[in-house]
Amino acid sequence: MDPSAFTDNGLYHRPRLEIIIVGIITIGFFGIGGVSVFIAQLFNKRPGLIIDDSGITINPGLFSSNKIKWGDISKFEIVQIYRTRLINVFLNDTSDYSTTKKQMEKTADVVYL
């Protein structure tokens, strides 16, 4: 196949300057944001999981945390996916820990730690 066939019929063209500028701005914005979140998580001193007398506290990110009371937990289960071991925490009622119906359907009865 002749490469000039693509340039003659308009199937191939150089990107316009506006597209290149928007691409550079987008990469810069998300790059700076991603690096900022990574550095903030790297120096975050809060423990990710706290188990105490009142229940389990999960701190997955910089600004959020979830507290699961012992009375709301029905059982634990250890699951292994490839070489990674996970602890499944089954809840009696997930409605206290889900903010929307769609999220509740997505999480079902399990909280992955």
N, C-alpha and C positions, 0 to 999 in steps of 0.2 A: 504494500500500500504506500502510496506517495504522500509524505507529510504535508506537502504544499496543498493537497486537496482540502485539508482542514482549515487552512488559513484563507483559502479562496472563497469558501462558502459561509464563513462567519461562525463556524462551530468552535473555533479557538480564537481567543483574543486576549490581549494583555489586560490585567485588572485596571480599573480606573483608579485614579489617585485618591478619590474619596473612600473607596473600599479599602485601600491600603492604609490610609490614615485611621479609619474606624477600627481596622484590625489591630493596628499598633496600640491605639488607645485602650481597646478591650483587653489585649494581652497585658498591658501595663497595669490596668485597674485590677484585674483578677489576680495577676501575679503578685502585686503589692499586698492585696487583701489576703491571699493565701499564705504568703510568707509572714504577715503580721499575726494571723491566727496561729500559725505553727509556732512562732516564737513565744506568743502569749501562753499557749498550752505547754510549751517546754519549761517555762519558768513558773507554772501554776503550782502552788504549794499545797492545794487542797487534796486530800486523799480521794481516790476515785470510788472507793467502796468502804463504808463504815458499817460494821455490825456491832450493835450494842443491845442493851436490855429492852429498849423500846421498839427495835426493828432494824431494818436495813435502809441505809441512806445511800443513794446512787448519785454521784456527781459526774455526769458524762461530759460536761462542757464548762465553759467559763462562767455562764450566767444562770445555769439551771441545776436543780437538784430535785430528787424524788425521794420521799420517805415512805417505805412500806412497813406497816405495822405487823407484828407477829400474828395477830388475830386474823389478818386478811390473807395470810398464806395458808394454802391447803396442803401443798407438798413440794418437795424438791426432787429434781431428777438430773443425773449427770449424763450428758450426751457427748459423744465424740464424733467430730467431723474431720476426717483425715487425721491429722496429728493434733488437732486443737480440741481440748476438752472444754465444754461449756456447762454451766449450771442453769437449768431451767427452774424458774420459780413460778409455780402455779398459784393463781389467786382465786379466792372465793368469789369476788365480784370485781371485775375490771373497770366498772363505770366510775369508781372513785379516782382512778389513775389515768383515765383517758379524757381528753378535752372535747373531742368530737366523735360522732357516731362512726364516721369513716375510719378514724384512727382506732377506735375500739374494735371494729370488725377486722382491721388489719392485724392488731396485736392478739386478738382472741383471748385466751386464758393464760398466756405465757408472757413472762417478762424475762428477757435474756440478759444475763449479767456478764 
